[in-house]
Every structure is written in structure tokens, then in C-alpha cells.
Amino acid sequence: MNKKALSMDDPKRRLVKLEELIPNATDGVLYDFGRYLADYLNPELVPIGFVVGCELALHDLQAGVNGSGKPISCRLVGYPPVIYILLRMEIPRIADAIFPPSFASEVKKIIDKMAKSSKIR
């Protein structure tokens, strides 16, 4: 299943203005995450690439260093682990806000599949 990558130009512009697309999120952490993702994501992605990019961004923010070991200077560094869990739960809502419906749907299918495969049986 070789899907064509989607340019992230428009989604990145939308990430920067999540306040308009997802109003009333508590304390701005979601909006800060959107702005961080806008700089973090590759220029083109398939749905799994977006999910992996979000996961890597959350991992880096929680660790406080980027993939090359350099400290991250961002308001999102240093929160309790539950904040990153809550942000992870917002990925489907972010996808709905920034992507065309078909791409957002694929993102949600991937997240659902990952959640099912990570459950202890």
C-alpha cells in the first residue's frame, strides 16, 4: 500500500493557528504543541509519518532533548508525564483540524490500530 505523501505546507500553517481551529483548549498547551509540530514535521508525509512524527515530538519534549541530543528550548519541556499522554490523545482531533478528511481518517485508523496492538492480552 504505497500512498502518495501529502505536502505539509498547508497543515503546518493550520498547526500554527490551532486556536482558531480548535477553540477553548485548556491553558494553551495544545496550541503550543501545534506550533512545535509545525516546525518539527517533515515537508511531506503519509498518515503513518504524521503519527510517528507526533510520537517522536512528544518523546523529545518529554526527554527535553531532540533526536541529536541537543536540549530543546520550549515551554512544553518539563511537564509531568500525564501532559504528554493527554497531548497524544489529542492527535486525532489535531488531524481533523489540519488535514483533508481522507488523510485525517487514515491517521485515526493508524492510531486505533496502534492502541489495539498495544493492549495486554
C-alpha positions as CSV (number, residue, x, y, z in Angstrom):
1,M,0.0,0.0,0.0
2,N,2.2,2.9,-1.3
3,K,0.3,6.1,-0.6
4,K,1.4,9.5,-2.0
5,A,2.8,11.8,0.5
6,L,0.9,15.0,1.3
7,S,2.6,18.3,1.3
8,M,2.7,19.7,4.9
9,D,2.7,23.3,3.8
10,D,-1.0,23.9,4.5
11,P,-1.2,21.6,7.5
12,K,1.8,23.4,9.1
13,R,0.1,26.8,8.5
14,R,-3.0,25.3,10.2
15,L,-1.0,23.9,13.1
16,V,0.3,27.4,13.9
17,K,-3.3,28.7,14.2
18,L,-4.9,25.8,16.1
19,E,-6.5,28.4,18.4
20,E,-8.9,29.2,15.6
21,L,-9.5,25.6,14.5
22,I,-9.8,24.0,18.0
23,P,-11.1,26.8,20.2
24,N,-11.3,26.6,24.0
25,A,-8.5,24.1,24.6
26,T,-7.3,24.4,28.2
27,D,-4.2,26.5,29.1
28,G,-2.7,26.7,25.6
29,V,-0.6,23.5,25.8
30,L,-2.4,22.1,22.7
31,Y,-1.7,25.3,20.8
32,D,2.0,25.2,21.9
33,F,2.2,21.6,20.7
34,G,0.7,22.6,17.3
35,R,3.3,25.4,16.9
36,Y,6.1,23.0,17.9
37,L,4.8,20.3,15.4
38,A,4.7,22.9,12.6
39,D,8.5,23.3,12.9
40,Y,9.1,19.6,13.6
41,L,7.3,17.8,10.9
42,N,8.8,16.8,7.5
43,P,7.8,18.8,4.4
44,E,5.8,15.8,3.1
45,L,4.2,12.9,5.0
46,V,1.9,10.0,4.6
47,P,-0.5,9.3,7.5
48,I,1.8,7.0,9.4
49,G,4.6,9.6,9.0
50,F,2.4,12.1,10.8
51,V,1.6,9.7,13.6
52,V,5.3,8.8,14.0
53,G,6.3,12.5,13.8
54,C,3.9,13.3,16.6
55,E,5.1,10.4,18.8
56,L,8.7,11.4,18.2
57,A,7.9,15.1,19.0
58,L,6.2,14.1,22.3
59,H,9.1,11.8,23.2
60,D,11.6,14.6,22.5
61,L,9.6,17.1,24.5
62,Q,9.3,14.8,27.5
63,A,13.0,14.0,27.4
64,G,13.9,17.7,26.9
65,V,16.3,16.9,24.1
66,N,15.9,16.4,20.4
67,G,16.9,13.3,18.4
68,S,20.5,14.5,18.2
69,G,20.8,15.1,21.9
70,K,20.5,18.9,21.9
71,P,18.4,20.5,24.6
72,I,15.0,21.8,23.5
73,S,14.1,25.3,24.5
74,C,10.3,25.2,24.5
75,R,7.5,25.8,27.0
76,L,6.4,22.2,26.5
77,V,9.5,20.7,28.1
78,G,9.4,19.7,31.7
79,Y,5.7,18.9,32.2
80,P,4.6,15.9,34.2
81,P,4.2,12.7,32.0
82,V,0.4,12.9,32.1
83,I,0.5,16.1,29.9
84,Y,2.3,14.2,27.1
85,I,-0.3,11.4,27.4
86,L,-3.1,14.0,27.1
87,L,-1.4,15.6,24.1
88,R,-1.1,12.1,22.5
89,M,-4.9,11.7,22.9
90,E,-5.4,15.0,21.0
91,I,-3.6,13.8,17.8
92,P,-6.9,12.6,16.2
93,R,-8.5,16.0,16.9
94,I,-5.5,17.8,15.5
95,A,-5.6,15.6,12.4
96,D,-9.3,16.5,11.9
97,A,-8.4,20.2,12.2
98,I,-5.5,20.4,9.8
99,F,-5.9,17.6,7.2
100,P,-8.4,16.8,4.5
101,P,-11.0,14.2,5.8
102,S,-9.5,11.2,4.0
103,F,-6.0,11.9,5.4
104,A,-7.4,12.5,8.9
105,S,-9.4,9.3,8.7
106,E,-6.2,7.3,7.8
107,V,-4.4,8.9,10.8
108,K,-7.2,7.9,13.1
109,K,-7.2,4.3,11.7
110,I,-3.4,4.0,12.4
111,I,-3.8,5.4,16.0
112,D,-6.7,2.9,16.6
113,K,-4.6,0.0,15.2
114,M,-1.6,1.0,17.4
115,A,-3.9,1.3,20.5
116,K,-5.3,-2.2,19.9
117,S,-2.0,-3.8,19.3
118,S,-0.5,-2.3,22.5
119,K,-3.2,-3.7,24.8
120,I,-2.1,-6.5,27.1
121,R,-3.9,-9.8,26.2
